[in-house]
Amino acid sequence: MAAQTTSTKENSEEESEDALVESKEVVVDAGQDPLRIDKFLVDRTFRISRNRIQEGLRAGSITVNGKSVKPNYKVAPNDVITLLIPRSMDYEVDLVPQPMHLDIVFEDATVLVINKPPGLVVHPGIGNYRGTLVNGLAHYFKSKLDDLPVAAGNPTNRPGLVHRIDKDTSGLLVIAKTDWAMTHLAKQFFDHTVKRRYVALVWGAPDPAAGTIEASVARDPSDRRRMAVMHEADQGKHAITHYRTIEDLYYVSLVECQLETGRTHQIRVHMRHRGHPLFNDTRYGGDQIRKGTVFTKYRRFVENTFEVMPRQALHARTLGFVHPLTGEEMSFEQPLPEDFQAALTRWRDYLGSRKAAMGEE
């Protein structure tokens, strides 16, 4: 029998941070005998079931030498097999189901779309093992939990979670309810075909009012809790954000951002890079007055508005994807939450009063 060894590597540069998807590569040994690819991968990869592998092959999230193949394809020496799989997130404690109100926008047998409120952590992590969205999902699905897709090799891992948004960002998330749905959605996120539009309140007025920010993003070497734009092309992960100004309020602007890539804190980092950090974004300098007077009355107004919206002003307003089962184009939209709307109203009223005082109205 010929040797049957493989080499495996992780293409970290192809990871999508908010999509929780990663690309892994398996190179077939030069002495490998012909063997069905599904059996080959079951024996040699990441404790993924044969059924899951077959679904990945049908969905096109597992390819050979860059091309889709059928589950009965027989591997050949030096074949390069690429797998797009949900990234594993091992927790230090077992996942505890917890009752939680879920703002369900849509649900069928395949997917669940929810509107996440600000302040809710998506998945357990250091210091947040309870009270996360995943804990709430575990309770919501209850007896269905064993049937939900999970990351490979970890039965207590995030049930159905395909992507995430920051704790203090509000808005839309899609949850996979079947292995096929997770495989199909993971590929859509990895291929950047999922349509995502965010609304942000930023300091100042972007110039030009609409455009594209293309700048690589990586961990800030001076503060590992933050991300930063890398000025060298070979550093960080490629990131593209398209933006347009919806409303110019002089001191702040309401901006729509469309993600072409999905990197950790991408919008927050890109807008800060352009000199327009998100309003009340404590991590990226938006919790300081960035435009306006130094007078006490104005400072108090801003501080009071910070209290009205005690988080970064970012909302995942629209989400569009192809339904994994029907192939239908699905599109969802959620209005601004109350705190965001209240802060925006305050800024509109303030600008109106300033114009009136100067005799412009």
C-alpha positions as CSV (number, residue, x, y, z in Angstrom):
1,M,0.0,0.0,0.0
2,A,1.4,3.4,-0.9
3,A,2.0,5.9,1.8
4,Q,-1.0,7.9,2.7
5,T,0.2,11.0,4.4
6,T,-1.0,14.6,3.9
7,S,0.0,18.0,4.8
8,T,-2.4,20.5,6.2
9,K,-2.1,24.2,6.5
10,E,-4.4,27.1,7.4
11,N,-4.7,30.0,5.0
12,S,-5.0,32.6,7.7
13,E,-4.8,35.5,5.2
14,E,-8.1,34.2,3.8
15,E,-10.0,34.2,7.0
16,S,-13.1,36.3,7.3
17,E,-13.2,37.7,10.9
18,D,-16.8,38.5,11.3
19,A,-18.0,35.6,9.2
20,L,-16.3,33.0,11.4
21,V,-15.1,31.1,8.4
22,E,-11.6,29.9,7.5
23,S,-9.9,28.2,4.6
24,K,-7.8,25.1,5.2
25,E,-5.7,23.3,2.6
26,V,-4.9,19.6,2.4
27,V,-2.1,18.5,0.0
28,V,-2.4,14.9,-1.1
29,D,0.8,12.9,-0.7
30,A,2.7,11.9,-3.8
31,G,2.3,8.2,-2.9
32,Q,-1.5,8.3,-2.3
33,D,-3.6,5.5,-3.9
34,P,-6.9,6.6,-5.6
35,L,-9.5,7.0,-2.9
36,R,-12.9,8.7,-2.8
37,I,-12.5,12.3,-1.6
38,D,-15.2,12.1,1.1
39,K,-13.6,9.0,2.6
40,F,-10.1,10.5,2.3
41,L,-11.2,13.7,4.2
42,V,-13.0,11.8,6.9
43,D,-9.9,9.8,7.6
44,R,-7.5,12.8,7.5
45,T,-9.1,16.0,8.5
46,F,-10.8,17.8,11.3
47,R,-13.3,15.3,12.7
48,I,-15.9,16.3,10.2
49,S,-18.6,13.8,9.4
50,R,-18.8,12.2,5.9
51,N,-22.2,13.7,5.4
52,R,-20.9,17.1,6.2
53,I,-18.1,16.7,3.8
54,Q,-20.4,15.5,1.0
55,E,-22.6,18.6,1.6
56,G,-19.5,20.8,1.4
57,L,-18.6,19.2,-1.9
58,R,-22.1,19.8,-3.3
59,A,-22.1,23.4,-2.1
60,G,-18.7,24.1,-3.6
61,S,-17.1,24.9,-0.3
62,I,-14.7,22.0,-0.8
63,T,-12.6,22.2,-4.0
64,V,-9.8,20.3,-5.6
65,N,-7.1,22.3,-7.4
66,G,-9.5,25.2,-7.4
67,K,-12.4,23.3,-9.0
68,S,-15.6,21.8,-7.7
69,V,-15.8,18.0,-7.7
70,K,-18.4,15.4,-6.8
71,P,-18.3,13.3,-3.6
72,N,-17.2,10.2,-5.6
73,Y,-14.1,12.0,-7.0
74,K,-11.0,10.0,-6.3
75,V,-8.0,12.0,-5.0
76,A,-4.8,11.8,-7.0
77,P,-1.2,12.4,-5.8
78,N,-0.4,16.1,-5.2
79,D,-4.0,17.2,-5.3
80,V,-4.6,20.4,-3.4
81,I,-7.9,20.2,-1.5
82,T,-9.3,23.5,-0.1
83,L,-12.0,23.5,2.6
84,L,-14.1,26.4,3.8
85,I,-15.2,25.5,7.3
86,P,-16.7,27.4,10.3
87,R,-13.9,28.4,12.6
88,S,-13.7,26.4,15.8
89,M,-14.0,28.3,19.0
90,D,-13.3,26.2,22.1
91,Y,-14.8,27.4,25.3
92,E,-13.4,26.7,28.7
93,V,-16.8,25.7,30.1
94,D,-19.8,23.8,28.7
95,L,-22.4,25.9,26.8
96,V,-25.3,26.6,29.2
97,P,-28.7,27.2,27.7
98,Q,-30.2,30.4,29.1
99,P,-33.7,31.9,28.5
100,M,-33.5,35.1,26.4
101,H,-35.8,37.3,24.4
102,L,-34.8,36.9,20.7
103,D,-36.1,39.5,18.2
104,I,-36.9,37.1,15.4
105,V,-37.2,38.7,12.0
106,F,-37.6,35.5,10.0
107,E,-37.5,31.8,10.6
108,D,-38.0,28.6,8.6
109,A,-36.7,25.1,8.8
110,T,-33.3,26.2,7.4
111,V,-32.4,29.6,8.7
112,L,-33.2,32.0,11.5
113,V,-32.7,35.8,11.1
114,I,-32.6,37.9,14.3
115,N,-32.2,41.6,15.1
116,K,-29.5,41.7,17.8
117,P,-29.9,44.5,20.4
118,P,-26.8,46.6,21.4
119,G,-25.0,45.3,24.5
120,L,-25.4,41.6,23.7
121,V,-22.3,39.5,23.2
122,V,-22.7,37.1,20.3
123,H,-20.7,34.1,21.5
124,P,-19.0,33.0,24.8
125,G,-15.4,34.1,25.4
126,I,-13.1,35.1,28.2
127,G,-15.2,36.8,30.8
128,N,-18.4,36.2,28.9
129,Y,-19.4,32.5,29.3
130,R,-23.0,33.3,30.2
131,G,-25.6,35.7,28.8
132,T,-24.5,35.6,25.2
133,L,-26.6,35.1,22.1
134,V,-25.3,31.6,21.7
135,N,-26.5,30.8,25.3
136,G,-29.9,32.2,24.2
137,L,-30.0,30.2,21.0
138,A,-29.2,27.0,22.9
139,H,-32.2,27.6,25.1
140,Y,-34.4,28.6,22.2
141,F,-33.7,25.5,20.2
142,K,-33.7,23.3,23.4
143,S,-34.2,19.7,22.2
144,K,-33.2,20.7,18.7
145,L,-29.7,21.6,19.9
146,D,-28.3,18.2,19.0
147,D,-29.5,18.6,15.4
148,L,-28.0,22.0,14.9
149,P,-24.8,22.5,13.0
150,V,-21.7,23.2,15.1
151,A,-18.1,23.8,14.4
152,A,-16.1,20.7,13.7
153,G,-15.1,18.6,16.6
154,N,-16.8,20.6,19.4
155,P,-20.3,19.6,20.3
156,T,-20.6,22.5,22.7
157,N,-19.6,25.1,20.1
158,R,-21.7,28.0,18.8
159,P,-24.9,26.4,17.4
160,G,-25.6,27.6,13.9
161,L,-23.5,30.7,14.2
162,V,-22.1,31.7,10.8
163,H,-21.0,35.3,11.5
164,R,-21.0,37.9,14.3
165,I,-21.2,41.6,15.0
166,D,-19.7,43.5,17.9
167,K,-21.3,43.5,21.3
168,D,-22.3,47.2,21.1
169,T,-23.4,47.0,17.4
170,S,-27.0,46.4,16.8
171,G,-28.7,44.7,13.9
172,L,-29.2,41.7,11.7
173,L,-27.6,38.2,12.0
174,V,-28.5,35.0,10.2
175,I,-28.3,31.6,12.0
176,A,-28.0,28.3,10.2
177,K,-30.4,25.6,11.4
178,T,-28.9,22.7,9.3
179,D,-25.5,21.5,8.3
180,W,-26.3,22.3,4.7
181,A,-27.4,25.8,5.6
182,M,-24.2,26.4,7.5
183,T,-22.0,25.1,4.7
184,H,-23.9,27.1,2.1
185,L,-24.0,30.4,4.1
186,A,-20.3,30.0,5.1
187,K,-19.3,29.9,1.4
188,Q,-21.4,33.0,0.7
189,F,-19.7,34.9,3.5
190,F,-16.3,33.7,2.4
191,D,-17.0,34.7,-1.2
192,H,-18.2,38.1,-0.1
193,T,-21.6,37.6,-1.8
194,V,-23.7,38.3,1.3
195,K,-25.1,41.9,1.1
196,R,-24.5,43.8,4.3
197,R,-25.2,47.5,4.8
198,Y,-24.6,49.3,8.1
199,V,-25.6,52.8,9.2
200,A,-23.1,54.7,11.3
201,L,-23.1,58.2,12.9
202,V,-19.6,59.6,12.5
203,W,-17.9,62.7,13.6
204,G,-17.6,65.4,11.0
205,A,-18.5,65.2,7.3
206,P,-16.6,62.7,5.1
207,D,-15.0,64.3,2.0
208,P,-15.9,63.2,-0.6
209,A,-19.4,62.5,0.6
210,A,-19.3,59.0,-1.0
211,G,-16.4,56.8,-1.8
212,T,-14.4,53.6,-1.1
213,I,-11.9,53.0,1.7
214,E,-9.4,50.3,0.8
215,A,-6.9,49.7,3.5
216,S,-5.5,46.6,5.1
217,V,-6.5,45.9,8.8
218,A,-4.5,44.1,11.5
219,R,-4.1,44.1,15.3
220,D,-2.8,47.3,16.6
221,P,0.7,46.5,17.8
222,S,0.4,49.1,20.6
223,D,-3.0,47.8,21.8
224,R,-4.0,44.2,21.1
225,R,-7.7,45.1,21.9
226,R,-7.9,47.3,18.9
227,M,-7.4,47.0,15.1
228,A,-5.5,49.4,13.0
229,V,-4.9,50.3,9.3
230,M,-1.6,48.9,8.1
231,H,0.2,51.2,5.7
232,E,2.3,48.4,4.1
233,A,0.4,46.4,1.5
234,D,1.8,43.0,2.8
235,Q,0.6,43.6,6.3
236,G,-2.8,42.9,7.7
237,K,-5.8,41.6,5.9
238,H,-7.3,43.2,2.8
239,A,-10.3,45.3,3.6
240,I,-12.8,47.3,1.5
241,T,-15.6,49.5,2.8
242,H,-17.9,51.5,0.5
243,Y,-19.6,54.5,2.1
244,R,-22.1,57.2,1.3
245,T,-23.3,60.1,3.4
246,I,-27.0,60.0,4.0
247,E,-27.3,63.1,6.1
248,D,-24.8,65.9,6.8
249,L,-25.4,67.4,10.2
250,Y,-22.2,69.5,10.2
251,Y,-20.9,68.2,13.6
252,V,-21.8,64.6,12.7
253,S,-22.9,62.7,9.7
254,L,-25.2,59.8,9.1
255,V,-23.3,57.4,6.8
256,E,-24.2,54.1,5.1
257,C,-21.4,51.6,4.9
258,Q,-21.4,48.6,2.6
259,L,-18.9,45.8,3.4
260,E,-17.1,44.2,0.5
261,T,-14.9,42.3,3.0
262,G,-15.6,41.5,6.6
263,R,-12.7,42.2,9.1
264,T,-12.9,42.7,12.8
265,H,-14.0,46.3,13.6
266,Q,-13.6,47.1,9.9
267,I,-16.1,50.0,9.7
268,R,-14.9,51.5,13.0
269,V,-11.2,51.3,11.9
270,H,-11.7,52.6,8.4
271,M,-13.8,55.6,9.4
272,R,-11.3,56.5,12.1
273,H,-8.6,56.2,9.6
274,R,-10.4,58.8,7.5
275,G,-10.7,61.1,10.5
276,H,-14.3,60.3,11.2
277,P,-14.5,57.9,14.1
278,L,-18.0,56.6,15.1
279,F,-19.9,58.7,17.6
280,N,-19.2,57.5,21.1
281,D,-16.8,54.7,20.0
282,T,-14.7,54.5,23.1
283,R,-12.1,52.1,21.6
284,Y,-11.4,54.3,18.6
285,G,-11.6,57.8,19.9
286,G,-15.2,58.6,19.1
287,D,-16.1,59.3,22.8
288,Q,-14.3,62.7,22.6
289,I,-15.6,65.8,20.9
290,R,-14.1,65.7,17.4
291,K,-15.9,68.7,15.9
292,G,-17.6,71.8,17.3
293,T,-17.0,74.5,19.9
294,V,-15.3,74.3,23.2
295,F,-18.1,76.1,25.0
296,T,-19.6,74.5,28.1
297,K,-23.1,74.4,26.7
298,Y,-22.0,72.4,23.6
299,R,-19.8,70.0,25.7
300,R,-22.8,69.3,28.0
301,F,-25.0,68.6,25.0
302,V,-22.5,66.1,23.6
303,E,-22.0,64.4,27.0
304,N,-25.8,64.1,27.4
305,T,-26.0,62.6,23.9
306,F,-23.3,60.1,24.8
307,E,-25.6,59.1,27.7
308,V,-28.5,58.7,25.4
309,M,-26.4,56.4,23.2
310,P,-23.8,54.8,25.4
311,R,-22.1,52.8,22.7
312,Q,-20.6,53.2,19.2
313,A,-23.3,54.4,16.7
314,L,-23.3,51.4,14.4
315,H,-26.3,49.4,13.2
316,A,-26.4,46.5,10.8
317,R,-29.5,47.6,8.9
318,T,-29.7,45.3,5.9
319,L,-28.7,41.7,5.3
320,G,-29.2,39.8,2.0
321,F,-28.2,36.3,1.1
322,V,-29.3,33.4,-1.1
323,H,-31.5,30.9,0.8
324,P,-29.5,27.7,1.2
325,L,-32.5,25.5,0.3
326,T,-34.7,27.4,-2.2
327,G,-32.0,29.5,-3.9
328,E,-34.2,32.5,-3.4
329,E,-32.7,36.0,-2.9
330,M,-33.5,36.9,0.7
331,S,-33.3,40.5,1.9
332,F,-34.0,42.0,5.4
333,E,-33.9,45.4,6.8
334,Q,-34.3,46.8,10.3
335,P,-34.8,50.4,11.4
336,L,-32.5,52.2,13.7
337,P,-33.0,51.2,17.4
338,E,-34.3,53.6,19.9
339,D,-31.0,54.8,21.3
340,F,-29.6,55.5,17.8
341,Q,-32.7,57.3,16.7
342,A,-32.8,59.4,19.9
343,A,-29.2,60.5,19.4
344,L,-29.8,61.3,15.8
345,T,-32.9,63.4,16.7
346,R,-30.9,65.3,19.3
347,W,-28.3,66.3,16.7
348,R,-30.9,67.3,14.2
349,D,-32.6,69.5,16.8
350,Y,-29.3,71.0,17.9
351,L,-28.3,71.9,14.3
352,G,-31.7,73.4,13.7
353,S,-31.5,75.5,16.8
354,R,-28.0,76.7,15.8
355,K,-29.2,77.7,12.3
356,A,-32.1,79.5,13.8
357,A,-29.9,81.4,16.2
358,M,-27.8,82.6,13.3
359,G,-30.8,83.7,11.3
360,E,-30.5,81.0,8.7
361,E,-34.1,79.8,9.1
